[in-house]
Amino acid sequence: MTILGLGEDGVDGLSVAACAALDAAELVMGAARHLALLPGLRCEVRQWPVPFAEGLPMLLAARGRRVVLLASGDPFWFGAGSSVTRDLAPAEWIAHPAPSSFALAASRLGWALQDTPCLGLHAAPFTRLRPHLAPRQRLLVLVRDGQAVATLAAWLDGLGFGPSVLHVLEALGGPRERVREVQAGSYALADVAHPVTIGIEVAGEGAVLPATSGRADTWFASDGQLTKRPVRALTLSALAPRPGELLWDLGAGSGSIGIEWLLAHPANRAIAVEADALRAERARGNAAALGVDRLTVLHGRAPDLLPEGEAPDAVFVGGGLSPVLLEALWARLPGGTRLVANAVTLESEALLARWHGKAGGDLMRIELADAVPLGGRHGWKARYPVVQWSVTR
């Protein structure tokens, strides 16, 4: 099978090898837009269905034939490539990429591609941009269609980034190519053609999500069941997220620990378990609002409910701490798993002290106080101390 990346100029931009693959093809599959760029095909042609996943069985059923799959630009950068090759052996396919929309957009705008975050938001929420929204930042974004550009502009304006400049780049590399510039807050374009890439130069007074753990509590909707900012920072430090790792956040509350774990690196994964249905839904909402909708939230109580499948690299116990839970975790977790548990009550402190004596690790008491009015002056008001146990299984 040949995976063929097409630009908007159709066959004009294809390599000799790509043209040879088309000439020898028994079957060509692709979206209607891609097939329209190659009107002279003499072999069997099939339009790829929507949703995308429904086309995969059709493609796999054609194994053994000379098949060409049409894709946009570079099929392995926010494209169909990896979705298709997942079920194929390396010897069963070859790819001929064209310049990606990101490369073409950077070449039109003069932006350094290695310094510019690139996001494919064809079927993903705009909230994934949230961690990147800071003045003077540049972003390149692929969206579904022209109407999505207007929706994105309104979303940016609503967050306080209305002065952001949008470079609207349509049909790059083809005869319909057009590049226009407009501010998000005064967006009025009604004729944006697909495919479209947006270059965003962020500006405005909107709130900027800090890059370090221990974000302000106000970033998280909560009913009070929240690991507060200083303790959260110390907890994330103890959990020590590394790229690509999986966290279990047990007794997740507002989901703040799992969310900050995901914000630490785009390849990180997290599963939250929360016994209260309203809090579980709130955790999902917090994750979506902060651009990490990949947080998986399970409604249930550990250890009755623990995630199935892959073992975690780290586990945080923020709620529901009990002897039964620690015993269950110790029996299930493989060696090398990092476990962090926080306790506020005397009973939970005693439990962690016993486990520290049995399994080792570090036991830390966190005592914080805030300055509050005291008559005409100020004094210190102590918070409840938190005992934190961290250990590697």
C-alpha positions as CSV (number, residue, x, y, z in Angstrom):
1,M,0.0,0.0,0.0
2,T,1.2,3.5,-0.8
3,I,0.2,6.4,1.5
4,L,0.4,9.5,-0.7
5,G,0.5,13.0,0.7
6,L,-1.2,15.5,-1.6
7,G,-0.8,19.2,-1.8
8,E,-3.5,21.6,-3.2
9,D,-1.8,21.5,-6.6
10,G,-2.7,17.8,-7.2
11,V,-0.2,15.9,-9.4
12,D,1.9,18.9,-10.1
13,G,3.7,18.6,-6.8
14,L,4.2,14.8,-6.8
15,S,7.5,13.1,-7.0
16,V,8.4,10.6,-9.7
17,A,8.0,7.7,-7.3
18,A,4.5,9.0,-6.2
19,C,3.4,9.4,-9.8
20,A,4.6,5.8,-10.5
21,A,2.6,4.5,-7.6
22,L,-0.5,6.2,-9.0
23,D,0.1,4.8,-12.5
24,A,0.4,1.3,-11.1
25,A,-2.5,1.5,-8.6
26,E,-5.4,-1.0,-8.8
27,L,-7.4,1.0,-6.2
28,V,-7.2,4.6,-5.0
29,M,-9.0,5.6,-1.8
30,G,-9.3,9.1,-0.4
31,A,-11.7,11.9,0.8
32,A,-13.8,13.5,-1.9
33,R,-11.6,16.6,-1.8
34,H,-8.4,14.6,-2.5
35,L,-10.0,12.5,-5.3
36,A,-11.1,15.8,-7.0
37,L,-7.5,16.8,-7.2
38,L,-6.8,13.7,-9.4
39,P,-9.6,13.6,-11.9
40,G,-7.8,11.5,-14.5
41,L,-7.5,8.2,-12.5
42,R,-8.0,5.1,-14.6
43,C,-8.2,2.5,-11.8
44,E,-11.0,1.7,-9.3
45,V,-11.7,4.7,-7.0
46,R,-13.4,4.6,-3.5
47,Q,-14.3,7.6,-1.4
48,W,-13.2,7.3,2.2
49,P,-16.2,7.4,4.5
50,V,-17.0,9.6,7.5
51,P,-16.3,8.9,10.3
52,F,-12.7,8.1,9.4
53,A,-12.6,4.8,11.4
54,E,-15.2,3.2,9.1
55,G,-12.7,3.3,6.2
56,L,-10.1,1.2,7.9
57,P,-11.8,-2.2,7.4
58,M,-12.3,-1.3,3.7
59,L,-8.6,-0.6,3.4
60,L,-7.5,-3.8,5.3
61,A,-9.8,-5.9,3.1
62,A,-7.8,-4.7,0.1
63,R,-4.5,-6.2,1.4
64,G,-2.5,-7.8,-1.4
65,R,-3.7,-5.3,-4.0
66,R,-1.8,-2.2,-5.2
67,V,-3.6,0.4,-3.2
68,V,-2.9,4.1,-3.0
69,L,-4.4,6.0,0.0
70,L,-4.6,9.8,-0.5
71,A,-3.9,12.1,2.5
72,S,-3.1,15.7,3.1
73,G,0.4,16.9,3.0
74,D,2.5,15.0,5.5
75,P,0.3,12.0,6.5
76,F,2.3,11.5,9.7
77,W,1.9,15.0,11.2
78,F,-1.7,15.3,12.4
79,G,-2.7,13.1,9.5
80,A,-4.0,9.7,8.7
81,G,-0.7,7.9,8.5
82,S,-0.3,6.4,11.9
83,S,-4.0,5.4,12.1
84,V,-3.6,3.4,8.9
85,T,-0.2,1.8,9.5
86,R,-1.1,0.6,13.1
87,D,-2.5,-2.6,11.7
88,L,0.0,-3.1,8.9
89,A,3.4,-4.7,8.8
90,P,6.3,-2.4,7.9
91,A,6.8,-4.3,4.6
92,E,3.1,-3.7,3.6
93,W,3.3,0.1,3.1
94,I,5.4,3.0,1.9
95,A,4.7,6.7,2.2
96,H,5.4,9.7,-0.1
97,P,4.7,12.8,2.0
98,A,4.2,16.3,0.6
99,P,5.0,19.5,2.5
100,S,2.7,19.8,5.5
101,S,0.3,22.6,6.0
102,F,2.4,23.7,8.9
103,A,5.6,23.9,6.7
104,L,3.7,25.9,4.1
105,A,2.2,28.2,6.6
106,A,5.6,28.9,8.3
107,S,7.1,29.6,4.9
108,R,4.4,32.2,4.1
109,L,4.6,33.9,7.5
110,G,8.4,33.6,8.0
111,W,8.0,31.9,11.3
112,A,10.6,29.5,12.7
113,L,8.7,26.2,12.7
114,Q,10.9,24.6,15.5
115,D,9.8,27.5,17.8
116,T,6.1,27.4,16.9
117,P,3.7,25.0,18.6
118,C,1.6,23.2,16.0
119,L,-1.8,21.8,16.8
120,G,-4.3,19.8,14.8
121,L,-7.8,20.7,16.0
122,H,-9.9,19.3,13.2
123,A,-11.9,17.2,15.7
124,A,-10.5,18.4,19.0
125,P,-11.6,21.2,21.3
126,F,-10.1,24.7,21.1
127,T,-9.4,24.4,24.8
128,R,-6.2,22.4,23.9
129,L,-4.8,25.8,23.0
130,R,-5.2,27.0,26.6
131,P,-1.7,26.2,28.0
132,H,-0.2,28.0,25.0
133,L,-2.1,31.3,25.3
134,A,0.4,33.9,26.4
135,P,1.2,37.3,24.9
136,R,3.8,37.2,22.1
137,Q,3.4,33.5,21.6
138,R,2.9,32.2,18.0
139,L,0.8,29.2,17.2
140,L,-0.1,27.3,14.0
141,V,-3.4,25.5,14.1
142,L,-5.4,23.3,11.7
143,V,-9.2,23.5,12.0
144,R,-12.1,21.7,10.4
145,D,-13.5,24.4,8.1
146,G,-14.1,28.1,7.6
147,Q,-16.8,28.3,10.2
148,A,-14.4,26.9,12.8
149,V,-12.1,30.0,12.3
150,A,-15.0,32.3,13.3
151,T,-15.7,30.1,16.4
152,L,-12.0,30.1,17.3
153,A,-11.9,33.9,17.0
154,A,-14.9,34.3,19.3
155,W,-13.4,31.9,21.8
156,L,-10.1,33.8,22.0
157,D,-12.0,37.1,22.4
158,G,-14.1,35.7,25.2
159,L,-10.9,34.7,27.1
160,G,-9.5,38.2,26.8
161,F,-7.2,37.6,23.8
162,G,-9.3,39.6,21.4
163,P,-6.3,41.7,20.2
164,S,-4.6,38.4,18.9
165,V,-3.8,38.6,15.2
166,L,-5.1,35.7,13.1
167,H,-3.4,34.9,9.9
168,V,-6.0,32.9,7.9
169,L,-4.2,30.8,5.3
170,E,-6.5,29.0,2.8
171,A,-5.7,26.2,0.4
172,L,-2.0,26.6,0.7
173,G,0.1,25.5,-2.2
174,G,-2.7,25.5,-4.8
175,P,-4.3,27.9,-7.2
176,R,-6.9,29.0,-4.6
177,E,-4.3,30.0,-2.1
178,R,-5.1,33.1,0.0
179,V,-3.6,34.7,3.1
180,R,-5.5,37.3,5.1
181,E,-4.9,38.9,8.5
182,V,-7.5,39.9,11.1
183,Q,-7.8,40.5,14.8
184,A,-9.8,37.9,16.7
185,G,-11.9,40.6,18.4
186,S,-13.0,42.1,15.2
187,Y,-13.3,39.0,13.1
188,A,-15.7,39.4,10.2
189,L,-14.6,37.0,7.5
190,A,-17.5,35.0,6.0
191,D,-15.9,33.3,3.0
192,V,-13.0,31.2,4.4
193,A,-12.3,28.2,2.2
194,H,-11.2,24.7,3.3
195,P,-8.5,23.6,3.9
196,V,-7.5,26.3,6.3
197,T,-4.6,26.9,8.6
198,I,-4.5,29.7,11.2
199,G,-1.4,31.4,12.4
200,I,-2.1,33.0,15.8
201,E,0.0,35.8,17.3
202,V,-1.3,35.9,20.8
203,A,-2.1,39.3,22.4
204,G,-4.4,40.6,25.1
205,E,-5.0,40.7,28.8
206,G,-6.4,37.2,29.2
207,A,-5.3,35.1,32.1
208,V,-2.1,33.1,31.3
209,L,-1.8,29.6,32.7
210,P,1.6,29.3,34.5
211,A,4.1,26.8,33.3
212,T,5.0,25.4,36.7
213,S,3.1,23.1,39.0
214,G,1.2,24.6,41.9
215,R,-1.1,26.8,39.8
216,A,-3.5,29.1,41.7
217,D,-6.5,27.4,43.2
218,T,-8.8,29.7,41.1
219,W,-7.9,27.8,37.9
220,F,-9.9,24.8,39.3
221,A,-13.7,24.8,39.9
222,S,-14.1,23.2,43.3
223,D,-16.5,22.6,46.2
224,G,-13.6,22.8,48.5
225,Q,-12.3,19.3,47.8
226,L,-9.1,20.5,46.3
227,T,-5.4,19.9,47.0
228,K,-4.4,23.5,47.7
229,R,-1.7,25.2,45.7
230,P,1.4,24.9,48.0
231,V,0.6,21.3,49.0
232,R,-0.1,20.5,45.3
233,A,3.3,21.9,44.3
234,L,5.0,19.7,46.9
235,T,2.9,16.7,45.8
236,L,3.7,17.1,42.2
237,S,7.4,17.4,43.2
238,A,7.1,14.1,45.0
239,L,5.3,12.4,42.2
240,A,8.0,13.6,39.8
241,P,6.3,13.2,36.5
242,R,8.4,12.1,33.6
243,P,7.5,12.2,29.9
244,G,5.1,9.6,28.8
245,E,4.2,8.3,32.2
246,L,0.8,7.2,33.6
247,L,-0.6,8.4,36.9
248,W,-3.5,7.1,38.9
249,D,-5.1,9.9,40.9
250,L,-7.3,8.2,43.6
251,G,-9.8,10.3,45.4
252,A,-9.3,13.0,42.7
253,G,-11.7,15.6,44.0
254,S,-11.4,18.5,41.5
255,G,-8.8,16.6,39.5
256,S,-6.1,19.2,40.1
257,I,-3.3,16.6,40.7
258,G,-4.1,14.7,37.5
259,I,-4.5,17.9,35.5
260,E,-1.1,19.3,36.6
261,W,0.5,15.9,35.9
262,L,-0.8,16.1,32.3
263,L,0.3,19.7,31.9
264,A,3.8,18.7,32.8
265,H,4.3,17.0,29.4
266,P,2.1,16.4,26.4
267,A,2.8,12.7,26.4
268,N,1.8,12.1,30.0
269,R,-1.4,10.2,30.8
270,A,-3.6,10.2,33.9
271,I,-6.6,8.3,35.2
272,A,-8.6,9.8,38.0
273,V,-10.9,7.8,40.3
274,E,-13.6,9.8,42.3
275,A,-16.4,8.4,44.4
276,D,-18.6,11.5,44.1
277,A,-20.4,11.8,40.8
278,L,-20.6,15.6,40.8
279,R,-16.9,15.9,41.7
280,A,-16.0,13.4,38.9
281,E,-17.9,15.5,36.4
282,R,-16.3,18.7,37.7
283,A,-12.9,17.1,37.3
284,R,-13.7,16.4,33.7
285,G,-14.7,20.0,33.2
286,N,-11.6,21.3,34.8
287,A,-9.4,19.1,32.6
288,A,-11.2,20.2,29.4
289,A,-11.0,23.9,30.4
290,L,-7.3,23.7,30.9
291,G,-6.5,21.9,27.7
292,V,-5.9,18.4,29.0
293,D,-9.2,16.7,28.0
294,R,-7.3,13.4,27.8
295,L,-7.7,13.0,31.6
296,T,-9.8,9.8,32.1
297,V,-12.1,10.1,35.1
298,L,-13.7,7.0,36.5
299,H,-16.7,7.3,38.9
300,G,-16.2,4.9,41.8
301,R,-14.3,4.3,45.1
302,A,-10.8,2.8,45.3
303,P,-9.9,0.0,46.0
304,D,-13.3,-1.3,44.9
305,L,-12.6,0.4,41.6
306,L,-9.0,0.6,40.3
307,P,-8.1,1.2,36.6
308,E,-7.7,-1.9,34.4
309,G,-4.9,-2.5,31.9
310,E,-1.5,-0.9,32.1
311,A,0.2,-0.5,35.5
312,P,0.8,3.1,36.5
313,D,4.2,4.7,36.9
314,A,2.9,6.8,39.9
315,V,-0.1,6.8,42.2
316,F,-1.4,9.6,44.3
317,V,-3.9,9.0,47.1
318,G,-5.6,12.3,47.9
319,G,-8.9,11.0,49.2
320,G,-10.3,7.7,50.7
321,L,-7.1,6.8,52.4
322,S,-7.5,3.6,54.4
323,P,-5.6,0.4,55.4
324,V,-7.6,-1.6,52.9
325,L,-6.6,0.8,50.0
326,L,-2.9,0.8,50.9
327,E,-2.9,-3.0,51.2
328,A,-4.6,-3.4,47.8
329,L,-2.2,-1.0,46.1
330,W,0.9,-2.6,47.7
331,A,-0.3,-6.0,46.4
332,R,-1.1,-4.8,42.9
333,L,1.6,-2.2,42.0
334,P,4.8,-3.5,40.4
335,G,8.2,-2.6,41.7
336,G,9.4,0.9,40.8
337,T,6.0,2.5,41.1
338,R,6.1,5.8,42.9
339,L,3.3,6.2,45.6
340,V,2.4,9.5,47.3
341,A,-0.3,9.8,49.9
342,N,-1.5,12.9,51.8
343,A,-3.2,12.8,55.2
344,V,-5.0,15.5,57.3
345,T,-6.7,13.6,60.1
346,L,-4.9,12.0,63.1
347,E,-6.1,8.6,62.1
348,S,-4.7,8.9,58.5
349,E,-1.4,10.4,59.9
350,A,-1.0,7.3,62.1
351,L,-1.7,5.0,59.1
352,L,1.0,6.7,57.1
353,A,3.4,6.6,60.0
354,R,2.9,2.8,60.3
355,W,3.4,2.3,56.5
356,H,6.5,4.5,56.6
357,G,7.9,2.2,59.4
358,K,7.1,-0.9,57.4
359,A,8.0,0.2,53.8
360,G,10.3,3.1,54.2
361,G,10.2,6.2,51.9
362,D,9.9,9.8,53.1
363,L,7.5,11.1,55.6
364,M,7.0,14.9,55.7
365,R,4.8,17.2,57.8
366,I,3.7,20.3,55.9
367,E,2.6,23.2,58.1
368,L,1.5,26.4,56.5
369,A,0.1,29.7,57.8
370,D,-1.5,32.7,56.2
371,A,-1.3,36.3,57.2
372,V,-4.8,37.6,58.2
373,P,-6.1,40.8,59.8
374,L,-5.8,40.8,63.5
375,G,-7.4,44.0,64.9
376,G,-5.6,46.8,63.1
377,R,-2.7,44.6,62.3
378,H,-2.0,41.1,60.9
379,G,-1.2,37.8,62.4
380,W,-0.6,34.2,61.3
381,K,-3.5,31.8,60.9
382,A,-2.4,28.2,60.7
383,R,-3.9,25.8,58.2
384,Y,-4.5,22.2,59.0
385,P,-1.1,20.4,58.7
386,V,-0.7,17.8,56.0
387,V,1.4,14.7,56.4
388,Q,2.8,13.3,53.1
389,W,4.3,9.9,52.6
390,S,6.2,9.2,49.4
391,V,7.8,5.9,48.6
392,T,8.9,3.8,45.6
393,R,7.4,0.3,45.6
